[in-house]
Amino acid sequence: MFVFGVLVGAICAFAVVRLFRRQRYLAITEYWVYVPEERLPNQSELMDQVLKSNRYSVKGVSPIGPPEGLLFSDIRLHIALVLRRKNAHVFRPDLEYLAEPTAEQIQSLANSKALIKIRYASETPLKDARHVKLVTHLADAVAFLMNSKLIFDVTQERFFSADELSNALKEDPTALSPLLHTRTIWSENSASTRGLAKVGLRELKTYEIQSDERWLVLDLFEKLRAEVWDSRSIPENLDLDSFDDRFRLSFYPRRKGETCVRIHRIQTT
């Protein structure tokens, strides 16, 4: 019986590994910068703003260096102008995504004549997150040069005012904080992440949770998304503390869509 149990466990573990390997890799970071004019910024001015005259340089050293600069010629980097008169639906992204704009942000959407889409997408596994750093600084630079008031982080499904993104980069010019790039949402009695796709990871989602456990689960997910973002990987199991208890989070990858998370309280004596 013991041997049979070990054999079944080994087969299940092998199946999980095979499933992880079959999952299509995709790292995608995308921002929409809403602008009052139907034009792109001058390319030379944009590169200068990001590379040489970066507003977030520390002691004269730009946070965007040669490793990030090389991505300007990478075909996976895409910058495009999208006109409101031809694509009205993208000027209300809150109707498609789980985003909640303020009244002021909705007004900014209404006043915009175009958006500038900045996207880096790779189906080849990446060794680092320099693309995240570059695309974030590009979004900020475009907003600065074009007098934009509003930026939509598509991957994270989150609105930023231009000032909010600028202040975040002042605090962390490396632009790699999980607080800047990931968030946890609660919808239909389930917690899930947004933003992990920027580093090529599947988003995480719990099975259905009782409503009275909402704040516990959200607290665990706040810790979880930071752990996963920093490690750039999703483990089989992870133990986390919340509200003076310890919990084990187990991860069940699907071939498509999010990785499911099951939460168990660890009994202590």
Secondary structure, DSSP 8 states (H G I E B T S, - for coil): -HHHHHHHHHHHHHHHHHHHHHS---EEEEEEEEESSSS---HHHHHIIIIIS-TT-BTTB-SS-HHHHGGGG-TTEEEEEEETTT-GGGG-GGGTSS----HHHHHHHHH-SEEEEEEEEESS--SS-HHHHHHHHHHHHHHHHHT--EEEETTTTEEEEHHHHHHHHHH-TT---HHHH-EEEE-SS-EEEESGGGGT---EEES---GGGHHHHHHHHHHHHHHHHHHTS--SEEEEEETTEEEEEEEE--SSS-EEEEEEE----
